[in-house]
Amino acid sequence: MDPISPAVSKITVPTILDRKLRGEKITCLTAYDYPTARLVDEAGIELVLVGDSLAQVVLGYDSTVPVTVDEMLHHLKAVRRGVRRALLVVDLPFGSYHVNNEKALESAIRFIKEGGAEAVKFEGGRSRADLVRKLVEAQIPVMGHIGLTPQSVHALGGYRVQGRSLDTANELLADAEALEEAGAFAIVLEGIPRELAAIITHRLRMPTIGIGAGPDCDGQILVFHDLVGLSYNPPAKFVRSYVNVREVLHQALTNFRDDVGEARYPGDVESYHWSTAMRQEFEREIARTG
């Protein structure tokens, strides 16, 4: 890939922090392959996340839990080749940071060194503060993630909005403040009431990135496949599809099938040709050899 043009301003961790100070919204989308990464990056999105949602929308798993470090790394490398301007963040998948902090650091280093990530994200609040400190001490920027944490789907009993009660709201606020104190540069707030997200956003110095957390966060993130209508599961309440690419692709595929079946594809303009001289020469050769 060509070097970044001087006219293109590279997004960095300090850039993201500055956007909150200036009151400028932050946009974030997932990407899992080279063409998607190119599209997202060239649209001017500030944060590109190689999310563990890869498990469901690309690999066909039932949840994010089964996806492995190696699978994440494979897709991260492809996205890295497509991203020039955005800050590239990657999820630590389930199991890669649950055994101990040393194993988590090893996984994070692989993502940074082999995959080209510029930051890592993982789920959890106060219980993950020590891990945040360890990675930050190793010069690895960390994005937090609290609220509805999909890797904890079994413990949560499903994909349910979090922070509806006074106790759980206070716990989430404490989680957010603990992650900031530990050195996280931003935090994803997923599946929590708008009012709670607004309070957390106001209390924190670091940016909040919402998904199903209302419009008062400092930024918003969506899964690319949800945004363009490529997901096969019913969309969550917070998803806004901006185009139905699935219908467009389905029509293109059926058109191709029909054109081949009716001998309309390929046509003459889509075929290669001999020159007149070559055709005549070959015809003479065939006639001579019988």
C-alpha positions as CSV (number, residue, x, y, z in Angstrom):
1,M,0.0,0.0,0.0
2,D,1.2,3.5,-0.8
3,P,2.4,5.7,2.1
4,I,-0.3,8.0,3.5
5,S,-0.5,11.3,1.6
6,P,0.5,14.4,3.4
7,A,-3.1,15.6,2.8
8,V,-4.5,12.7,4.7
9,S,-4.4,13.1,8.4
10,K,-3.7,9.8,10.2
11,I,-6.0,9.1,13.1
12,T,-4.1,8.3,16.3
13,V,-5.1,7.7,20.0
14,P,-4.4,11.4,20.8
15,T,-6.6,12.4,17.8
16,I,-9.5,10.4,19.3
17,L,-9.0,12.1,22.7
18,D,-8.8,15.5,21.1
19,R,-12.1,14.9,19.4
20,K,-13.9,14.7,22.7
21,L,-12.2,17.9,23.9
22,R,-13.4,19.7,20.8
23,G,-16.9,18.2,21.0
24,E,-16.5,16.4,17.7
25,K,-18.3,13.1,17.2
26,I,-16.3,9.9,16.6
27,T,-17.4,7.3,14.0
28,C,-16.5,3.6,14.2
29,L,-17.3,0.6,12.1
30,T,-16.2,-3.0,12.0
31,A,-14.3,-4.5,9.1
32,Y,-13.1,-8.0,8.5
33,D,-11.5,-8.1,5.1
34,Y,-9.5,-5.9,2.6
35,P,-12.3,-4.5,0.4
36,T,-14.5,-3.6,3.4
37,A,-11.6,-2.0,5.2
38,R,-10.9,0.1,2.1
39,L,-14.5,1.2,1.9
40,V,-14.7,2.1,5.5
41,D,-11.4,3.9,5.6
42,E,-12.0,5.9,2.4
43,A,-15.4,7.0,3.8
44,G,-13.5,8.9,6.5
45,I,-14.5,6.7,9.5
46,E,-12.1,7.4,12.4
47,L,-12.0,4.0,14.1
48,V,-12.0,0.6,12.3
49,L,-12.6,-2.3,14.6
50,V,-11.8,-5.9,13.7
51,G,-14.5,-7.1,16.1
52,D,-15.2,-10.5,17.5
53,S,-18.6,-10.1,15.8
54,L,-16.5,-11.6,12.9
55,A,-17.6,-14.9,14.5
56,Q,-21.2,-14.4,13.6
57,V,-21.4,-12.2,10.5
58,V,-18.5,-13.8,8.6
59,L,-17.7,-17.2,10.1
60,G,-21.2,-18.2,10.9
61,Y,-20.9,-19.1,14.6
62,D,-23.9,-18.7,16.8
63,S,-22.1,-16.2,19.1
64,T,-18.8,-14.4,19.5
65,V,-17.5,-17.0,22.0
66,P,-16.0,-19.6,19.6
67,V,-13.7,-17.3,17.5
68,T,-10.0,-17.8,18.1
69,V,-6.9,-15.6,18.3
70,D,-5.6,-17.2,15.0
71,E,-8.9,-16.5,13.2
72,M,-9.0,-12.9,14.5
73,L,-5.3,-12.4,13.4
74,H,-6.0,-13.7,9.9
75,H,-8.7,-11.2,9.3
76,L,-6.8,-8.4,11.1
77,K,-3.9,-8.8,8.6
78,A,-6.3,-8.4,5.7
79,V,-7.9,-5.3,7.2
80,R,-4.5,-3.8,8.0
81,R,-3.7,-3.8,4.2
82,G,-6.9,-1.8,3.5
83,V,-6.6,0.8,6.3
84,R,-4.5,3.9,5.7
85,R,-6.1,6.7,7.8
86,A,-8.3,5.3,10.5
87,L,-7.1,4.0,13.9
88,L,-7.2,0.2,13.7
89,V,-8.5,-1.6,16.8
90,V,-8.9,-5.3,17.3
91,D,-11.0,-7.3,19.9
92,L,-9.3,-9.8,22.1
93,P,-11.5,-12.9,21.7
94,F,-13.0,-14.9,24.5
95,G,-10.4,-17.0,26.2
96,S,-7.4,-14.9,25.2
97,Y,-7.5,-12.8,28.3
98,H,-9.4,-14.9,30.8
99,V,-6.7,-17.2,32.0
100,N,-4.2,-14.6,33.2
101,N,-2.8,-11.2,32.3
102,E,0.4,-12.7,30.8
103,K,-1.5,-14.7,28.3
104,A,-3.6,-11.6,27.5
105,L,-0.4,-9.6,26.9
106,E,0.9,-12.3,24.6
107,S,-2.2,-12.2,22.5
108,A,-2.2,-8.4,22.4
109,I,1.4,-8.3,21.3
110,R,0.6,-10.7,18.4
111,F,-2.2,-8.5,17.3
112,I,0.1,-5.4,17.4
113,K,3.3,-7.0,16.0
114,E,1.9,-9.5,13.5
115,G,-1.4,-8.0,12.6
116,G,-0.6,-4.3,12.6
117,A,-3.3,-3.3,15.1
118,E,-2.8,0.1,16.8
119,A,-5.0,-0.7,19.9
120,V,-6.9,-3.6,21.4
121,K,-10.4,-3.9,23.0
122,F,-11.7,-6.3,25.5
123,E,-14.8,-6.6,27.7
124,G,-15.2,-6.1,31.4
125,G,-15.0,-3.4,34.0
126,R,-13.3,-3.2,37.3
127,S,-12.2,-6.8,37.1
128,R,-10.2,-5.9,34.0
129,A,-8.5,-2.7,35.4
130,D,-5.3,-4.5,36.2
131,L,-5.1,-5.9,32.7
132,V,-5.6,-2.5,31.3
133,R,-2.7,-1.2,33.3
134,K,-0.5,-4.1,32.2
135,L,-1.1,-3.5,28.5
136,V,-0.8,0.3,28.8
137,E,2.6,-0.2,30.6
138,A,3.6,-2.4,27.6
139,Q,2.7,0.6,25.3
140,I,-0.5,-1.0,24.0
141,P,-3.5,1.4,23.8
142,V,-6.6,-0.1,25.3
143,M,-10.3,0.5,24.5
144,G,-12.7,-0.8,27.2
145,H,-16.2,-2.3,26.7
146,I,-18.9,-2.5,29.3
147,G,-22.7,-2.9,29.5
148,L,-24.0,-5.7,27.3
149,T,-20.8,-7.7,26.7
150,P,-21.5,-10.4,24.1
151,Q,-18.7,-12.7,25.3
152,S,-20.6,-13.0,28.6
153,V,-23.9,-14.0,26.9
154,H,-24.2,-17.2,29.0
155,A,-23.6,-15.4,32.3
156,L,-26.0,-12.6,31.3
157,G,-28.7,-15.0,30.2
158,G,-28.9,-13.6,26.7
159,Y,-28.5,-10.2,24.9
160,R,-30.3,-8.0,27.4
161,V,-30.1,-4.3,28.1
162,Q,-27.9,-3.6,31.2
163,G,-28.0,-0.9,33.8
164,R,-31.7,-0.7,34.2
165,S,-31.7,-0.8,38.0
166,L,-30.0,1.7,40.4
167,D,-27.5,-0.9,41.6
168,T,-26.4,-2.1,38.1
169,A,-26.3,1.5,36.9
170,N,-23.9,2.4,39.7
171,E,-21.8,-0.6,39.0
172,L,-21.4,0.3,35.3
173,L,-20.5,3.9,36.3
174,A,-17.8,2.5,38.7
175,D,-16.6,0.1,35.9
176,A,-16.2,3.0,33.5
177,E,-14.3,5.2,36.0
178,A,-12.0,2.3,36.9
179,L,-11.1,1.6,33.3
180,E,-10.3,5.3,32.7
181,E,-8.2,5.4,35.9
182,A,-6.4,2.3,34.7
183,G,-5.4,4.1,31.4
184,A,-8.0,3.1,28.8
185,F,-8.2,5.7,26.0
186,A,-11.8,5.1,25.1
187,I,-14.7,2.9,26.1
188,V,-17.6,1.2,24.3
189,L,-21.0,1.4,26.0
190,E,-23.2,-1.3,24.7
191,G,-26.9,-1.9,25.4
192,I,-27.5,0.5,28.2
193,P,-30.2,3.2,28.8
194,R,-29.5,6.5,27.1
195,E,-29.7,8.4,30.4
196,L,-27.0,6.3,31.9
197,A,-24.8,6.6,28.9
198,A,-25.1,10.4,29.0
199,I,-24.1,10.4,32.7
200,I,-21.1,8.2,32.0
201,T,-20.1,10.3,29.0
202,H,-20.2,13.5,31.1
203,R,-18.2,12.0,34.0
204,L,-15.4,10.6,31.9
205,R,-12.4,12.4,30.3
206,M,-12.0,9.6,27.7
207,P,-14.5,9.3,24.8
208,T,-17.4,7.0,25.0
209,I,-18.4,5.0,21.9
210,G,-22.0,3.9,21.9
211,I,-23.8,1.0,20.4
212,G,-27.4,0.7,21.6
213,A,-26.6,3.5,24.2
214,G,-28.3,6.5,22.7
215,P,-27.1,9.6,20.9
216,D,-25.3,11.3,23.9
217,C,-22.1,9.3,23.6
218,D,-19.0,10.9,22.1
219,G,-19.2,8.5,19.2
220,Q,-21.1,5.6,17.6
221,I,-20.1,2.1,16.4
222,L,-22.1,-0.3,14.2
223,V,-21.3,-3.7,12.7
224,F,-20.6,-3.1,9.0
225,H,-22.9,-6.0,7.9
226,D,-25.8,-4.5,10.0
227,L,-25.3,-1.1,8.5
228,V,-25.5,-2.3,4.9
229,G,-28.2,-5.0,5.4
230,L,-25.9,-8.0,5.0
231,S,-26.7,-9.7,8.4
232,Y,-28.9,-12.8,8.4
233,N,-30.1,-12.3,12.0
234,P,-33.0,-10.0,12.9
235,P,-31.4,-6.5,13.6
236,A,-31.3,-5.1,17.1
237,K,-33.4,-2.1,18.0
238,F,-30.4,0.2,17.7
239,V,-29.4,-0.8,14.2
240,R,-30.1,1.5,11.3
241,S,-29.6,-0.1,7.9
242,Y,-28.6,2.5,5.4
243,V,-28.9,0.2,2.3
244,N,-30.0,-3.3,1.7
245,V,-26.9,-4.7,-0.1
246,R,-28.2,-8.2,0.5
247,E,-31.1,-7.6,-1.9
248,V,-28.8,-5.9,-4.5
249,L,-26.3,-8.8,-4.4
250,H,-29.1,-11.4,-4.6
251,Q,-30.5,-9.7,-7.7
252,A,-27.0,-9.6,-9.3
253,L,-26.4,-13.3,-8.6
254,T,-29.8,-14.4,-10.0
255,N,-29.2,-12.2,-13.1
256,F,-25.9,-13.9,-13.7
257,R,-27.5,-17.3,-13.3
258,D,-30.3,-16.4,-15.8
259,D,-27.9,-14.8,-18.3
260,V,-25.6,-17.9,-18.4
261,G,-28.7,-20.2,-18.6
262,E,-30.1,-18.3,-21.6
263,A,-26.6,-17.9,-23.3
264,R,-26.7,-14.1,-22.8
265,Y,-23.4,-14.2,-21.0
266,P,-20.7,-13.9,-22.0
267,G,-21.4,-11.8,-25.1
268,D,-19.1,-10.9,-28.0
269,V,-17.9,-7.8,-26.3
270,E,-16.8,-9.8,-23.3
271,S,-14.9,-12.3,-25.5
272,Y,-11.3,-12.2,-26.8
273,H,-10.7,-12.2,-30.5
274,W,-8.0,-13.2,-33.1
275,S,-6.9,-10.7,-35.6
276,T,-8.3,-11.2,-39.1
277,A,-4.8,-12.2,-40.3
278,M,-4.5,-14.8,-37.5
279,R,-7.9,-16.3,-38.2
280,Q,-7.1,-16.6,-41.9
281,E,-3.7,-18.2,-41.2
282,F,-5.3,-20.7,-38.9
283,E,-8.0,-21.5,-41.4
284,R,-5.4,-22.1,-44.1
285,E,-3.5,-24.4,-41.7
286,I,-6.6,-26.4,-41.0
287,A,-7.4,-26.7,-44.6
288,R,-3.8,-27.8,-45.4
289,T,-3.6,-30.5,-42.7
290,G,-7.1,-31.7,-43.5
